[in-house]
């Protein structure tokens, strides 16, 4: 998998490059500014971009804006955002196009290489991977909104774990329920969110995005 990485801190950029290379990724460009990111994406057409939110010169949202522009120029480009803080506005903006292939992880909550590599693969395959803390902030005071308000407490638990990137088996283990029960809850979520029959992978992404955006999908 070919990866473009943007991170302004030299040691972190080098560390990520070595980690990715050790796990079979090809880092085609490792840069430190948003203009360099856009140039690298145009030149290399990567399979995935890893983007720090706060980049020079203002260290506000340059990385996020560059990610938006990169996805505008390359629709569907998988992007994993790394941030030091929960930036709910940034996360909502990133999710707004509803196309999936998005991840948002907090740097100090990535505890091992396996977790990080798994997140990268899920995002590259069209999924969404969100840190639980980001999810909690995104959905604060939103559970009452339609159509999320129609979900049972258990269905919301299942959907929350889906948003974290959990597979059906992982949801089963986390909630201590059978695989069949998980499938039943997910089918109910699809129905209540108005997601018409299509491939389950696509519906899964749409359900997660509906949950994270607290918005109706018709």
C-alpha positions as CSV (number, residue, x, y, z in Angstrom):
1,X,0.0,0.0,0.0
2,X,1.4,3.4,-1.0
3,X,1.2,6.1,1.7
4,X,1.7,9.8,1.8
5,X,2.5,11.2,5.3
6,X,2.4,14.8,6.5
7,X,3.7,15.6,10.0
8,X,5.7,18.7,11.0
9,X,7.7,17.1,13.8
10,X,10.8,15.5,12.5
11,X,11.1,12.7,15.0
12,X,7.5,11.7,14.7
13,X,7.6,11.8,10.9
14,X,10.7,9.6,10.8
15,X,9.3,7.3,13.4
16,X,6.0,6.9,11.5
17,X,7.9,6.3,8.3
18,X,10.0,3.5,9.8
19,X,6.9,1.9,11.5
20,X,5.0,1.9,8.2
21,X,7.9,0.5,6.2
22,X,8.4,-2.2,8.8
23,X,4.8,-3.3,8.3
24,X,4.9,-3.5,4.6
25,X,3.7,0.0,3.6
26,X,5.5,2.0,0.9
27,X,5.9,5.6,2.1
28,X,6.1,7.4,-1.2
29,X,6.4,10.8,0.5
30,X,6.9,12.1,4.1
31,X,6.4,15.9,4.2
32,X,5.9,18.6,6.8
33,X,3.5,21.1,5.3
34,X,0.0,21.1,3.7
35,X,1.2,22.4,0.2
36,X,3.8,19.6,0.2
37,X,1.0,17.1,1.0
38,X,-1.1,18.3,-2.0
39,X,1.8,18.1,-4.3
40,X,2.7,14.6,-3.1
41,X,-0.9,13.4,-3.6
42,X,-1.0,14.8,-7.1
43,X,2.4,13.3,-8.0
44,X,2.1,9.9,-6.4
45,X,-1.6,9.1,-6.3
46,X,-1.3,7.2,-3.0
47,X,-3.6,4.6,-1.6
48,X,-3.8,6.4,1.7
49,X,-2.9,9.8,3.3
50,X,-1.9,10.2,7.0
51,X,-2.4,13.8,8.0
52,X,-1.6,15.8,11.2
53,X,-4.3,18.4,11.8
54,X,-2.1,21.2,13.0
55,X,0.6,22.2,10.6
56,X,2.7,25.3,9.8
57,X,2.4,28.2,9.6
58,X,-0.5,28.8,12.0
59,X,-0.8,25.3,13.6
60,X,-4.6,25.5,13.5
61,X,-6.4,23.4,10.8
62,X,-4.0,23.4,7.8
63,X,-3.8,19.7,7.8
64,X,-7.5,19.3,7.8
65,X,-8.0,21.8,5.0
66,X,-5.3,20.0,3.0
67,X,-7.1,16.7,3.5
68,X,-10.4,18.2,2.2
69,X,-8.6,19.6,-0.9
70,X,-6.8,16.3,-1.5
71,X,-10.1,14.4,-1.4
72,X,-11.7,17.0,-3.7
73,X,-8.9,16.5,-6.2
74,X,-8.9,12.7,-5.6
75,X,-12.5,11.6,-4.7
76,X,-12.5,8.8,-2.2
77,X,-8.9,9.2,-1.2
78,X,-8.6,7.4,2.2
79,X,-7.4,9.7,4.9
80,X,-6.4,9.0,8.5
81,X,-6.1,12.1,10.6
82,X,-3.9,12.2,13.6
83,X,-4.4,14.9,16.3
84,X,-3.2,15.7,19.8
85,X,-6.7,16.8,20.8
86,X,-10.4,16.1,20.1
87,X,-11.4,18.7,17.5
88,X,-15.1,18.1,17.0
89,X,-15.5,20.8,14.4
90,X,-12.7,19.4,12.4
91,X,-14.0,15.8,12.7
92,X,-17.5,16.9,11.5
93,X,-16.1,18.7,8.5
94,X,-14.0,15.7,7.6
95,X,-17.1,13.4,7.7
96,X,-19.4,15.8,5.9
97,X,-19.1,14.3,2.4
98,X,-20.4,11.0,3.7
99,X,-18.1,8.9,1.5
100,X,-16.2,6.9,4.2
101,X,-12.5,6.0,4.1
102,X,-11.9,8.3,7.0
103,X,-10.1,7.8,10.3
104,X,-9.5,10.1,13.3
105,X,-7.1,9.0,16.0
106,X,-5.6,10.8,18.9
107,X,-1.9,10.5,19.0
108,X,-1.6,9.7,22.7
109,X,-4.2,7.0,22.5
110,X,-2.5,4.9,19.8
111,X,-0.9,2.3,22.1
112,X,0.7,-0.2,19.7
113,X,1.7,-0.8,16.1
114,X,-0.9,-3.5,15.5
115,X,-3.7,-1.1,16.5
116,X,-2.4,1.6,14.2
117,X,-1.8,-0.7,11.2
118,X,-5.3,-2.2,11.6
119,X,-6.8,1.3,11.6
120,X,-4.9,2.1,8.4
121,X,-6.1,-1.0,6.6
122,X,-9.7,-0.4,7.7
123,X,-9.7,3.2,6.4
124,X,-8.0,2.1,3.1
125,X,-10.7,-0.5,2.6
126,X,-13.5,2.2,2.8
127,X,-14.3,2.0,6.5
128,X,-14.3,4.6,9.2
129,X,-12.2,4.4,12.3
130,X,-12.7,6.9,15.2
131,X,-11.1,7.1,18.6
132,X,-13.8,6.4,21.2
133,X,-13.2,9.8,22.8
134,X,-13.8,11.6,19.5
135,X,-17.1,9.6,19.1
136,X,-18.2,10.6,22.5
137,X,-17.7,14.3,21.8
138,X,-19.3,14.1,18.4
139,X,-22.6,12.6,19.7
140,X,-22.9,14.5,22.9
141,X,-26.5,15.6,23.3
142,X,-27.4,14.1,19.9
143,X,-28.9,10.8,20.9
144,X,-32.4,12.2,20.9
145,X,-32.3,13.4,17.3
146,X,-34.1,11.5,14.6
147,X,-33.5,8.9,13.3
148,X,-31.0,8.0,16.1
149,X,-33.7,8.5,18.7
150,X,-35.5,5.4,17.3
151,X,-32.6,3.1,18.1
152,X,-32.6,1.1,21.3
153,X,-29.8,1.5,23.8
154,X,-28.3,-1.8,22.7
155,X,-28.5,-0.7,19.0
156,X,-26.7,2.5,19.9
157,X,-24.0,0.5,21.7
158,X,-23.5,-1.7,18.6
159,X,-23.4,1.3,16.3
160,X,-20.9,3.1,18.5
161,X,-18.6,0.1,18.4
162,X,-19.0,-0.1,14.6
163,X,-17.9,3.6,14.5
164,X,-14.7,2.6,16.4
165,X,-14.0,0.2,13.5
166,X,-15.0,-3.0,15.3
167,X,-16.0,-6.0,13.2
168,X,-19.1,-8.1,14.1
169,X,-16.9,-10.5,16.0
170,X,-15.3,-7.7,18.0
171,X,-18.7,-6.2,18.8
172,X,-19.8,-9.6,20.0
173,X,-16.8,-9.9,22.3
174,X,-17.1,-6.4,23.7
175,X,-20.8,-6.7,24.5
176,X,-20.7,-10.3,25.5
177,X,-23.5,-11.3,23.0
178,X,-23.7,-13.8,20.2
179,X,-22.6,-13.1,16.6
180,X,-26.3,-13.8,15.6
181,X,-27.5,-11.1,18.1
182,X,-25.0,-8.6,16.7
183,X,-26.2,-9.3,13.1
184,X,-29.8,-8.9,14.2
185,X,-29.0,-5.5,15.9
186,X,-27.1,-4.3,12.8
187,X,-29.9,-5.2,10.5
188,X,-32.3,-3.3,12.7
189,X,-30.0,-0.3,12.7
190,X,-29.9,-0.4,8.9
191,X,-33.7,-0.5,8.7
192,X,-34.2,2.3,11.2
193,X,-31.7,4.6,9.5
194,X,-33.5,4.0,6.2
195,X,-30.5,2.4,4.5
196,X,-31.8,0.5,1.5
197,X,-30.5,-3.0,0.6
198,X,-27.1,-2.8,-1.0
199,X,-23.8,-4.4,0.0
200,X,-23.5,-4.6,3.8
201,X,-20.0,-3.1,3.8
202,X,-21.4,0.1,2.1
203,X,-24.4,0.2,4.5
204,X,-22.1,-0.2,7.5
205,X,-20.1,2.9,6.5
206,X,-23.3,4.9,5.8
207,X,-24.7,3.9,9.2
208,X,-21.5,4.9,11.0
209,X,-21.5,8.2,9.2
210,X,-25.2,8.8,10.1
211,X,-24.3,8.1,13.7
212,X,-21.3,10.4,13.7
213,X,-23.0,13.2,11.9
214,X,-26.3,12.8,13.9
215,X,-28.0,13.3,10.5
216,X,-30.7,11.4,8.6
217,X,-29.7,9.3,5.7
218,X,-32.5,8.7,3.2
